[in-house]
């Protein structure tokens, strides 16, 4: 690959280079007057490079080495031919664009489900079988596959219609009376998903499309759909644990003030869906909002919508019109343009480069003017995506294609690196969203809080980041029982909120309670408290919560255990023989080693931790028992040195 920096006013080449770490040049122009372009070989077409930053304040341009997401399209036909050869030409053109301008294909099925056949695992109608076979035969070699299906109808008001000889046929009896949570619907939908997984071997799977629209259009059906979504997710993950499974949501409906959707209900839908989803799937058609195409979505708006959860972002469908059009007799006018479409993708790519993403699907590769004419030029929502192709209706490329190709030229990260916490990020639990306590992450300056857990079936608390910063350890209990250790279970999840897994269930190994799990600095063990009788003692387990080994046998209560940086010692608090006030102890990290008392006062001492170099200890002192306040202090060999923190305990 070759890169160059050019003047945006005179197209003067200021620098040309095979990728070093950065491109530099000496010029009086500011970087806002310049741009970076990429090509595969000298003498071929140059394409623009987008950056995460809104502006580049210096003359140092970092050269990108890859992109974090795949780029693709849906195989949407732009016309209808009058005979088989014409249709073959149309589909050949569509798949040529998909093949040459992307590395992913979205096989999108939003037109009904063969419910009775799926329930009994019978063959589908011959027309549907032929459609599946044709799609499989046309899959571009080397492309990843995103398979998208939904149990919801296209109006987003109830269960999907019937897919038989044609798409979206009337539901046969008794399916026309079934709700989402009917056992027949649940079984049939999972069977259908399994059949399509077998056919297409997808790399990503959507088991719902724009599902939050159901919450808006038919809120009484939401709870039943939620049950179906959970059932389908859990059943599919049992058989395909490494397949990312999720349901997509309409992004603009999740933002307050940009659509008529009930915002509170939309946040409930987001929470319910994220509880059983590996990715944050966004259908991002910004003209489907109060913006229409009058106001270009800003970077700040795009950052807000992709930042509503920490889970990996999937742009399951997106678009922006490159032409002016109206619908319903001019009631709604969309002032699209090629320049606006290009700016939309530049903004979107720069935000996704910053946030991280897995895939981006531009719904329509080629404008479907011919198809719209064929169906009678309806003046309705059929026109909304007509002019959103990266090629217009006569296959002429648009400016946005250059931006798309500039991104496509960079090799994709084929296996996304595990999400990790940055060194300036921390985790905490809060009930700020209402209802149960959930786990969040944020930066140490108090900004950029992002929610990690979405499950009101549990209280979630005591999050602890693993030493490699890839996982979070935390506890759960039923609603209303936060920090009720007799009902606690120990869990772990990835840094982005995915991969939630229980390590220790309530009652494992005969324990009557458990809590305060802490990773060892090398990540191989977890220290915690537990009990099988009256005494609460310190235990250490493997990193998966198995094989507990008892470390103390002092009687009474011994909790708040933590490790020294070199894993050679353990801190904990416990009752000394002569008092019922908690004091701080240190002991070698060896089962039943003698413990040394560090504090001796009339105030309760809690939560001791070594300093990073292991030379100091900080803990909380309850200086006002009536107010239940805690005051943190540093100590060296049991002597108070300085105040560290305050908190309510």
Secondary structure per residue as TSV (DSSP state, phi and psi in degrees):
chain	resnum	aa	ss	phi	psi
A	1	X	-	360.0	148.4
A	2	X	E	-122.9	146.7
A	3	X	E	-125.0	150.3
A	4	X	E	-144.3	154.6
A	5	X	E	-109.0	127.8
A	6	X	E	-125.9	152.7
A	7	X	E	-75.8	131.2
A	8	X	T	-74.8	-12.1
A	9	X	T	-98.9	-29.8
A	10	X	T	-127.0	4.1
A	11	X	-	49.6	31.3
A	12	X	-	-79.4	131.6
A	13	X	E	-75.8	116.9
A	14	X	E	-97.3	-24.4
A	15	X	E	-159.5	142.2
A	16	X	E	-135.7	131.6
A	17	X	E	-159.3	142.6
A	18	X	E	-74.3	141.5
A	19	X	-	-51.3	107.6
A	20	X	-	-90.8	-174.2
A	21	X	S	-60.8	-36.7
A	22	X	E	-141.1	160.2
A	23	X	E	-101.4	133.9
A	24	X	-	-129.4	155.6
A	25	X	-	-157.2	159.1
A	26	X	-	-108.3	113.7
A	27	X	-	-163.6	149.2
A	28	X	S	-79.6	-11.8
A	29	X	S	-70.0	146.1
A	30	X	-	-80.4	161.8
A	31	X	G	-67.5	-20.8
A	32	X	G	-68.1	-17.0
A	33	X	G	-94.6	5.4
A	34	X	E	-130.6	165.7
A	35	X	E	-147.1	160.1
A	36	X	E	-104.1	139.2
A	37	X	E	-128.7	160.0
A	38	X	E	-133.1	146.8
A	39	X	E	-148.4	161.5
A	40	X	S	-81.9	-35.0
A	41	X	S	-149.6	144.6
A	42	X	T	-60.2	138.9
A	43	X	T	94.9	-7.4
A	44	X	S	-102.5	178.5
A	45	X	-	-66.4	137.3
A	46	X	-	-92.9	143.1
A	47	X	E	-129.4	149.3
A	48	X	E	-72.1	151.7
A	49	X	-	-110.8	128.7
A	50	X	-	-96.8	154.7
A	51	X	-	-127.3	154.7
A	52	X	S	-62.7	-32.8
A	53	X	S	-75.5	145.6
A	54	X	S	-67.6	-38.4
A	55	X	-	-137.9	159.3
A	56	X	-	-114.9	104.1
A	57	X	-	-76.0	-7.1
A	58	X	S	-123.3	179.2
A	59	X	S	-95.6	22.6
A	60	X	-	-106.9	112.7
A	61	X	E	-104.6	111.2
A	62	X	E	-66.1	131.9
A	63	X	-	-86.3	118.0
A	64	X	-	-69.3	143.1
A	65	X	-	-107.0	-16.4
A	66	X	-	-161.7	178.5
A	67	X	B	-124.8	146.6
A	68	X	S	-84.0	0.9
A	69	X	S	-138.3	154.7
A	70	X	E	-83.4	154.8
A	71	X	E	-120.1	135.5
A	72	X	E	-162.1	-176.4
A	73	X	E	-140.6	166.4
A	74	X	E	-92.2	145.3
A	75	X	-	-78.6	63.4
A	76	X	-	-86.2	122.0
A	77	X	-	-70.9	141.9
A	78	X	S	-94.3	-5.5
A	79	X	-	-160.2	171.4
A	80	X	-	-121.0	121.9
A	81	X	-	-81.0	161.7
A	82	X	S	-89.6	-7.6
A	83	X	S	-152.9	172.8
A	84	X	H	-61.1	-44.4
A	85	X	H	-60.5	-38.7
A	86	X	H	-65.3	-42.4
A	87	X	H	-64.3	-37.1
A	88	X	H	-64.3	-39.5
A	89	X	H	-62.7	-42.9
A	90	X	H	-61.1	-50.4
A	91	X	H	-68.7	-32.2
A	92	X	H	-63.0	-40.9
A	93	X	H	-65.2	-42.1
A	94	X	H	-62.1	-48.8
A	95	X	H	-72.6	-24.2
A	96	X	H	-66.1	-42.2
A	97	X	H	-63.2	-46.1
A	98	X	H	-59.1	-39.6
A	99	X	H	-72.7	-44.0
A	100	X	H	-86.9	-23.1
A	101	X	S	-112.0	13.4
A	102	X	-	-159.8	179.9
A	103	X	S	-135.8	20.5
A	104	X	E	-147.8	149.6
A	105	X	E	-126.5	138.5
A	106	X	E	-102.8	111.9
A	107	X	E	-89.0	104.8
A	108	X	E	-106.6	117.8
A	109	X	E	-119.7	99.4
A	110	X	-	-130.8	42.3
A	111	X	S	-139.1	32.4
A	112	X	-	110.4	161.6
A	113	X	B	-131.8	137.3
A	114	X	-	-76.0	73.1
A	115	X	H	-53.0	-57.2
A	116	X	H	-64.3	-38.0
A	117	X	H	-67.1	-40.0
A	118	X	H	-65.3	-37.7
A	119	X	H	-61.2	-40.3
A	120	X	T	-98.7	6.7
A	121	X	T	55.4	42.3
A	122	X	-	-97.4	164.6
A	123	X	-	-61.6	146.1
A	124	X	-	-81.2	172.4
A	125	X	-	-57.2	147.5
A	126	X	H	-56.4	-35.9
A	127	X	H	-65.0	-40.6
A	128	X	H	-70.4	-41.1
A	129	X	H	-60.4	-38.8
A	130	X	H	-67.4	-38.1
A	131	X	H	-63.2	-44.9
A	132	X	H	-61.7	-45.5
A	133	X	H	-63.7	-39.5
A	134	X	H	-66.8	-42.0
A	135	X	H	-62.7	-44.0
A	136	X	H	-61.5	-41.4
A	137	X	H	-65.7	-26.0
A	138	X	H	-95.4	-1.1
A	139	X	-	-57.2	124.3
A	140	X	-	-64.9	136.1
A	141	X	T	-62.0	134.1
A	142	X	T	85.0	-9.1
A	143	X	-	-80.8	143.2
A	144	X	E	-75.5	156.6
A	145	X	E	-118.9	126.1
A	146	X	E	-109.2	113.8
A	147	X	E	-100.2	124.4
A	148	X	E	-123.2	121.9
A	149	X	E	-138.5	166.2
A	150	X	-	-155.3	143.6
A	151	X	S	-88.7	5.2
A	152	X	B	-105.3	142.4
A	153	X	-	-70.6	167.2
A	154	X	T	-67.4	-24.5
A	155	X	T	-76.4	-10.5
A	156	X	S	57.6	48.5
A	157	X	S	-124.8	-12.4
A	158	X	S	-173.1	-165.9
A	159	X	B	-68.5	153.6
A	160	X	-	-58.3	147.5
A	161	X	-	-71.9	-176.2
A	162	X	B	-90.5	136.5
A	163	X	-	-107.4	108.2
A	164	X	S	-128.0	-118.7
A	165	X	S	-64.4	-30.8
A	166	X	S	-129.3	175.0
A	167	X	S	-84.3	153.2
A	168	X	S	47.3	54.3
A	169	X	B	-87.1	161.4
A	170	X	-	-59.7	142.8
A	171	X	-	-69.0	130.4
A	172	X	-	-74.1	159.1
A	173	X	T	-73.1	140.5
A	174	X	T	-93.3	10.1
A	175	X	G	-63.7	-25.6
A	176	X	G	-69.3	-9.4
A	177	X	G	-111.5	-1.4
A	178	X	-	-81.0	145.6
A	179	X	-	-97.3	170.5
A	180	X	T	-58.5	-35.5
A	181	X	T	-90.7	9.2
A	182	X	-	-64.2	135.8
A	183	X	H	-55.4	-33.8
A	184	X	H	-66.4	-41.4
A	185	X	H	-64.8	-44.5
A	186	X	H	-62.5	-45.9
A	187	X	H	-67.0	-45.0
A	188	X	H	-62.9	-41.4
A	189	X	H	-66.3	-43.5
A	190	X	H	-64.6	-40.8
A	191	X	H	-60.1	-41.9
A	192	X	H	-64.5	-43.3
A	193	X	H	-59.6	-43.7
A	194	X	H	-63.6	-39.7
A	195	X	H	-62.1	-44.6
A	196	X	H	-72.9	-31.2
A	197	X	H	-62.5	-42.0
A	198	X	H	-62.4	-40.1
A	199	X	H	-69.9	-44.6
A	200	X	H	-107.6	-10.7
A	201	X	-	44.3	60.1
A	202	X	-	-70.8	156.1
A	203	X	S	-93.4	-21.1
A	204	X	E	-141.5	146.3
A	205	X	E	-134.4	123.3
A	206	X	E	-100.0	126.8
A	207	X	S	-106.0	17.1
A	208	X	-	-169.5	143.1
A	209	X	S	-121.3	121.7
A	210	X	S	49.5	49.1
A	211	X	T	-70.8	-24.3
A	212	X	H	-67.5	-14.9
A	213	X	H	-67.6	-28.0
A	214	X	H	-64.4	-40.9
A	215	X	H	-59.1	-36.3
A	216	X	H	-77.0	-42.6
A	217	X	H	-86.5	-30.3
A	218	X	-	-145.4	66.3
A	219	X	G	-59.9	-25.9
A	220	X	G	-66.2	-19.2
A	221	X	G	-92.9	-3.4
A	222	X	H	-64.8	-46.5
A	223	X	H	-60.4	-38.7
A	224	X	H	-66.6	-40.8
A	225	X	H	-64.3	-41.1
A	226	X	H	-57.3	-40.7
A	227	X	H	-64.3	-42.0
A	228	X	H	-63.3	-44.3
A	229	X	H	-61.3	-44.0
A	230	X	H	-62.9	-44.6
A	231	X	H	-61.6	-47.6
A	232	X	H	-63.7	-43.3
A	233	X	H	-59.9	-49.6
A	234	X	H	-66.4	-39.1
A	235	X	H	-67.8	-42.1
A	236	X	H	-68.3	-39.0
A	237	X	H	-67.7	-27.9
A	238	X	H	-60.1	-39.0
A	239	X	H	-93.0	-20.3
A	240	X	-	-137.4	69.5
A	241	X	T	-64.8	-27.0
A	242	X	T	-94.8	0.3
A	243	X	S	-87.4	121.3
A	244	X	E	-67.4	123.0
A	245	X	E	-122.6	136.0
A	246	X	E	-162.0	172.3
A	247	X	-	-121.8	141.6
A	248	X	E	-90.2	156.5
A	249	X	E	-130.4	151.8
A	250	X	E	-77.6	116.3
A	251	X	G	-62.8	-41.9
A	252	X	G	-67.8	-25.4
A	253	X	G	-73.1	-16.0
A	254	X	G	-84.3	-12.1
A	255	X	S	-98.9	132.2
A	256	X	T	-71.9	130.7
A	257	X	T	92.6	1.1
A	258	X	S	-108.4	-6.9
A	259	X	S	-151.7	173.2
A	260	X	S	-82.7	-1.2
A	261	X	S	-63.6	144.7
A	262	X	-	-67.0	113.8
A	263	X	H	-64.8	-42.1
A	264	X	H	-61.0	-43.2
A	265	X	H	-65.2	-35.6
A	266	X	H	-67.1	-36.4
A	267	X	H	-69.1	-33.7
A	268	X	H	-62.8	-44.8
A	269	X	H	-60.8	-43.2
A	270	X	H	-58.9	-47.0
A	271	X	H	-62.5	-44.8
A	272	X	H	-64.2	-40.5
A	273	X	H	-72.6	-42.7
A	274	X	H	-64.5	-23.1
A	275	X	T	-63.5	-25.9
A	276	X	T	-133.0	66.7
A	277	X	-	-158.3	135.3
A	278	X	S	-85.6	-21.2
A	279	X	E	-136.1	163.4
A	280	X	E	-100.6	92.6
A	281	X	E	-83.4	124.6
A	282	X	E	-120.3	123.2
A	283	X	E	-92.0	106.9
A	284	X	E	-114.0	78.7
A	285	X	E	-107.8	92.1
A	286	X	T	-66.8	-20.3
A	287	X	T	-73.4	-14.6
A	288	X	S	-84.0	53.8
A	289	X	S	-159.9	-177.3
A	290	X	T	-67.3	-14.1
A	291	X	T	-68.9	-28.6
A	292	X	T	49.9	-126.5
A	293	X	T	-125.3	21.9
A	294	X	T	-78.1	-40.1
A	295	X	S	-115.9	125.1
A	296	X	-	-70.5	131.6
A	297	X	-	-57.2	125.4
A	298	X	-	-77.7	165.0
A	299	X	H	-60.1	-38.9
A	300	X	H	-62.7	-40.6
A	301	X	H	-65.4	-44.7
A	302	X	H	-64.8	-38.6
A	303	X	H	-62.4	-38.3
A	304	X	H	-64.7	-45.7
A	305	X	H	-71.6	-37.0
A	306	X	H	-78.6	-12.2
A	307	X	T	-98.1	12.1
A	308	X	S	-73.9	-15.4
A	309	X	-	-149.7	158.0
A	310	X	S	-87.8	-4.6
A	311	X	S	-68.0	156.6
A	312	X	E	-56.7	133.5
A	313	X	E	-83.0	136.9
A	314	X	E	-127.1	116.5
A	315	X	E	-85.7	90.3
A	316	X	E	-70.6	-23.0
A	317	X	E	-165.4	137.5
A	318	X	E	-150.9	167.5
A	319	X	E	-174.1	162.5
A	320	X	-	-156.1	134.3
A	321	X	-	-74.3	142.4
A	322	X	S	-105.4	6.8
A	323	X	S	-139.7	161.0
A	324	X	E	-83.7	135.0
A	325	X	E	-155.3	167.3
A	326	X	E	-137.9	162.6
A	327	X	E	-133.3	160.0
A	328	X	T	52.8	55.3
A	329	X	T	64.6	30.2
A	330	X	T	87.2	7.5
A	331	X	T	-63.8	-32.7
A	332	X	E	-129.3	122.9
A	333	X	E	-113.1	132.3
A	334	X	E	-115.5	110.4
A	335	X	E	-92.0	64.6
A	336	X	-	-77.7	165.0
A	337	X	-	-161.3	159.0
A	338	X	H	-58.2	-38.4
A	339	X	H	-66.6	-40.9
A	340	X	H	-65.3	-41.7
A	341	X	H	-60.2	-43.3
A	342	X	H	-64.5	-42.8
A	343	X	H	-63.9	-37.4
A	344	X	H	-59.4	-47.2
A	345	X	H	-69.7	-34.2
A	346	X	H	-62.2	-46.0
A	347	X	H	-63.4	-44.5
A	348	X	H	-62.1	-47.3
A	349	X	H	-62.3	-42.0
A	350	X	H	-65.2	-37.2
A	351	X	H	-69.9	-41.0
A	352	X	H	-70.1	-33.2
A	353	X	H	-61.5	-34.7
A	354	X	H	-78.5	-43.5
A	355	X	H	-81.8	-34.1
A	356	X	-	95.6	143.5
A	357	X	-	-161.6	160.1
A	358	X	S	-106.0	-36.5
A	359	X	E	-159.2	154.8
A	360	X	E	-132.7	121.6
A	361	X	E	-111.9	115.6
A	362	X	E	-86.0	116.5
A	363	X	E	-55.9	-45.9
A	364	X	E	-114.0	115.9
A	365	X	S	-74.2	-37.5
A	366	X	B	-130.8	134.7
A	367	X	-	-51.6	138.1
A	368	X	-	-104.8	49.4
A	369	X	H	-57.3	-42.1
A	370	X	H	-63.5	-42.0
A	371	X	H	-65.0	-41.7
A	372	X	H	-62.2	-41.7
A	373	X	H	-63.4	-39.6
A	374	X	H	-62.3	-37.5
A	375	X	T	-88.9	10.2
A	376	X	T	99.4	18.2
A	377	X	-	51.2	53.6
A	378	X	-	-64.0	138.9
A	379	X	S	-94.5	55.5
A	380	X	S	-137.1	-159.9
A	381	X	G	-66.3	-8.2
A	382	X	G	-57.6	-25.8
A	383	X	G	-82.7	-11.5
A	384	X	T	-58.8	-36.6
A	385	X	T	-109.0	6.2
A	386	X	T	-58.4	-39.5
A	387	X	T	-110.6	33.6
A	388	X	-	-107.6	7.2
A	389	X	-	-70.1	156.8
A	390	X	S	-78.2	-10.0
A	391	X	B	-121.1	141.9
A	392	X	-	-78.6	-174.0
A	393	X	T	-66.0	-15.0
A	394	X	T	-110.8	21.1
A	395	X	S	71.1	19.9
A	396	X	-	-83.4	132.0
A	397	X	B	-69.9	147.1
A	398	X	-	-102.2	164.4
A	399	X	H	-55.6	-34.8
A	400	X	H	-61.7	-24.9
A	401	X	H	-64.5	-36.4
A	402	X	H	-62.3	-42.6
A	403	X	H	-64.7	-42.8
A	404	X	H	-61.1	-46.0
A	405	X	H	-67.5	-34.2
A	406	X	H	-60.4	-34.9
A	407	X	H	-77.6	-38.8
A	408	X	H	-64.4	-31.6
A	409	X	T	-62.3	-26.3
A	410	X	S	-77.0	134.7
A	411	X	-	-65.7	139.1
A	412	X	B	-74.5	152.8
A	413	X	-	-77.3	105.7
A	414	X	S	-66.0	-37.1
A	415	X	S	-121.8	105.1
A	416	X	-	-55.2	135.4
A	417	X	-	-62.9	150.6
A	418	X	-	-58.9	139.3
A	419	X	-	-63.4	138.0
A	420	X	-	-132.5	153.4
A	421	X	-	-78.0	134.5
A	422	X	-	-68.1	160.6
A	423	X	T	-66.9	-18.4
A	424	X	T	-101.7	21.5
A	425	X	E	-112.9	147.3
A	426	X	E	-133.3	171.4
A	427	X	E	-124.2	153.0
A	428	X	E	-156.6	166.2
A	429	X	E	-113.2	150.2
A	430	X	E	-159.9	152.9
A	431	X	-	-105.8	25.6
A	432	X	T	-58.3	-24.7
A	433	X	T	-85.8	-0.8
A	434	X	S	86.4	148.2
A	435	X	S	83.6	-132.1
A	436	X	S	-78.6	161.8
A	437	X	-	-75.8	135.7
A	438	X	E	-126.4	164.1
A	439	X	E	-94.5	135.6
A	440	X	E	-127.9	161.7
A	441	X	E	-124.4	155.4
A	442	X	E	-160.6	169.4
A	443	X	E	-78.9	160.9
A	444	X	T	-69.6	-10.8
A	445	X	T	-91.9	7.3
A	446	X	S	88.4	9.4
A	447	X	-	-108.4	171.1
A	448	X	-	58.8	43.1
A	449	X	-	-67.9	131.8
A	450	X	E	-133.8	135.3
A	451	X	E	-80.3	138.9
A	452	X	-	-109.2	-34.3
A	453	X	-	-109.4	146.1
A	454	X	-	-141.4	73.7
A	455	X	-	-154.2	100.7
A	456	X	T	-78.4	7.5
A	457	X	T	-79.8	-5.3
A	458	X	S	-140.8	150.9
A	459	X	E	-85.2	139.7
A	460	X	E	-124.6	130.4
A	461	X	E	-155.8	174.7
A	462	X	E	57.0	53.8
A	463	X	E	-75.2	140.1
A	464	X	E	-137.1	124.3
A	465	X	E	-76.2	136.1
A	466	X	-	-70.2	157.5
A	467	X	T	-57.3	-34.3
A	468	X	T	-81.9	-0.4
A	469	X	S	63.4	22.7
A	470	X	S	-99.8	-17.3
A	471	X	E	-136.4	165.1
A	472	X	E	-128.7	129.3
A	473	X	E	-94.3	139.0
A	474	X	E	-160.3	167.1
A	475	X	E	-110.9	154.4
A	476	X	E	-135.1	150.8
A	477	X	E	-151.1	165.9
A	478	X	S	-59.8	159.6
A	479	X	T	-52.6	138.1
A	480	X	T	82.7	1.9
A	481	X	-	-124.5	36.5
A	482	X	T	-59.2	132.7
A	483	X	T	61.8	20.9
A	484	X	-	-88.5	94.9
A	485	X	G	-70.1	-18.3
A	486	X	G	-73.1	-15.9
A	487	X	G	-115.0	12.8
A	488	X	-	-82.1	149.0
A	489	X	E	-130.9	150.1
A	490	X	E	-100.2	132.4
A	491	X	E	-130.6	165.9
A	492	X	E	-142.5	151.5
A	493	X	E	-150.1	166.1
A	494	X	E	-73.2	166.7
A	495	X	T	-64.0	-21.3
A	496	X	T	-97.3	7.7
A	497	X	S	91.5	-2.5
A	498	X	-	-87.7	172.3
A	499	X	S	64.2	35.0
A	500	X	-	-64.8	126.6
A	501	X	E	-143.0	134.1
A	502	X	E	-81.6	131.0
A	503	X	E	-96.8	-44.6
A	504	X	E	-133.8	119.3
A	505	X	-	-80.4	161.6
A	506	X	T	-56.5	130.6
A	507	X	T	87.6	-3.5
A	508	X	G	-56.6	140.1
A	509	X	G	59.2	23.0
A	510	X	G	75.6	11.4
A	511	X	-	-70.2	142.0
A	512	X	S	-94.3	-18.4
A	513	X	E	-160.8	163.3
A	514	X	E	-158.3	157.7
A	515	X	E	174.3	175.5
A	516	X	E	58.5	43.8
A	517	X	E	-67.6	138.1
A	518	X	E	-135.5	128.3
A	519	X	E	-62.8	143.2
A	520	X	-	-72.4	151.7
A	521	X	T	-57.2	-25.4
A	522	X	T	-91.7	-0.1
A	523	X	S	75.3	8.0
A	524	X	S	-93.8	-14.5
A	525	X	E	-140.4	164.6
A	526	X	E	-130.6	126.2
A	527	X	E	-95.6	143.5
A	528	X	E	-162.5	174.3
A	529	X	E	-106.0	153.5
A	530	X	E	-159.9	170.7
A	531	X	E	-156.7	144.5
A	532	X	S	-114.2	3.3
A	533	X	S	-155.8	-136.5
A	534	X	S	-79.0	-37.0
A	535	X	-	-82.7	139.5
A	536	X	B	-103.3	118.1
A	537	X	E	-120.6	167.1
A	538	X	E	-86.0	132.8
A	539	X	E	-128.1	158.5
A	540	X	E	-129.9	131.5
A	541	X	E	-116.6	172.5
A	542	X	E	-65.8	172.2
A	543	X	T	-65.4	-18.3
A	544	X	T	-96.3	11.9
A	545	X	S	80.4	6.5
A	546	X	-	-96.9	169.4
A	547	X	S	54.8	57.9
A	548	X	-	-66.3	137.8
A	549	X	E	-121.6	127.5
A	550	X	E	-76.5	135.2
A	551	X	-	-112.1	-25.8
A	552	X	-	-120.4	155.7
A	553	X	-	-147.0	56.7
A	554	X	-	-96.5	-15.6
A	555	X	S	78.9	172.6
A	556	X	S	68.3	-141.3
A	557	X	B	-121.4	126.8
A	558	X	E	-131.8	113.4
A	559	X	E	-139.8	-165.4
A	560	X	E	51.9	45.8
A	561	X	E	-78.7	145.7
A	562	X	E	-151.9	166.0
A	563	X	E	-103.9	154.0
A	564	X	-	-78.8	156.8
A	565	X	T	-56.8	-30.5
A	566	X	T	-95.0	9.3
A	567	X	S	64.9	11.0
A	568	X	S	-85.8	-17.0
A	569	X	E	-132.9	159.8
A	570	X	E	-126.8	136.4
A	571	X	E	-101.1	148.6
A	572	X	E	-160.8	169.1
A	573	X	E	-115.7	152.7
A	574	X	E	-166.5	169.6
A	575	X	E	-81.7	128.4
A	576	X	-	-75.0	162.9
A	577	X	T	-58.9	-33.8
A	578	X	T	-91.2	-1.2
A	579	X	-	-149.4	161.9
A	580	X	S	-104.9	25.3
A	581	X	S	-103.8	131.8
A	582	X	E	-64.6	135.6
A	583	X	E	-126.5	165.1
A	584	X	E	-95.9	137.0
A	585	X	E	-128.7	155.5
A	586	X	E	-128.6	144.7
A	587	X	E	-147.7	152.8
A	588	X	E	-59.6	147.0
A	589	X	S	-78.8	61.1
A	590	X	S	-135.2	135.3
A	591	X	T	-53.1	128.5
A	592	X	T	64.2	21.6
A	593	X	-	-68.3	155.4
A	594	X	-	-67.7	138.3
A	595	X	E	-100.9	143.1
A	596	X	E	-108.1	128.8
A	597	X	E	-78.1	132.6
A	598	X	-	-103.6	-26.4
A	599	X	-	-119.9	153.0
A	600	X	-	-151.7	92.5
A	601	X	S	-153.0	179.8
A	602	X	S	-94.2	3.9
A	603	X	S	-104.7	147.5
A	604	X	-	-73.3	135.0
A	605	X	E	-114.9	136.0
A	606	X	E	-136.1	165.9
A	607	X	E	46.6	61.0
A	608	X	E	-78.5	142.4
A	609	X	E	-141.7	140.4
A	610	X	E	-71.9	150.3
A	611	X	-	-70.4	162.5
A	612	X	T	-55.5	-31.4
A	613	X	T	-91.2	-0.3
A	614	X	S	79.7	3.4
A	615	X	S	-92.4	-15.2
A	616	X	-	-130.0	164.0
A	617	X	E	-130.0	133.6
A	618	X	E	-113.6	144.5
A	619	X	E	-152.9	175.0
A	620	X	E	-104.0	135.5
A	621	X	E	-117.0	127.9
A	622	X	E	-82.6	91.5
A	623	X	E	-81.4	-13.7
A	624	X	E	-141.8	82.5
A	625	X	T	-55.6	-32.6
A	626	X	T	-65.4	-34.6
A	627	X	T	-92.9	-7.6
A	628	X	T	56.0	47.5
A	629	X	E	-104.2	151.3
A	630	X	E	-118.9	142.8
A	631	X	E	-124.5	121.9
A	632	X	E	-88.0	143.4
A	633	X	E	-139.5	151.0
A	634	X	E	-85.1	152.3
A	635	X	E	-145.6	148.9
A	636	X	E	-125.0	119.3
A	637	X	T	53.3	36.4
A	638	X	T	88.8	-3.2
A	639	X	E	-100.1	126.8
A	640	X	E	-59.7	134.3
A	641	X	E	-113.2	-51.5
A	642	X	E	-162.3	158.6
A	643	X	E	-73.1	137.1
A	644	X	E	-107.9	-43.5
A	645	X	E	-165.2	166.3
A	646	X	E	-128.8	154.1
A	647	X	E	-166.0	162.8
A	648	X	E	-89.3	128.0
A	649	X	-	-97.2	360.0
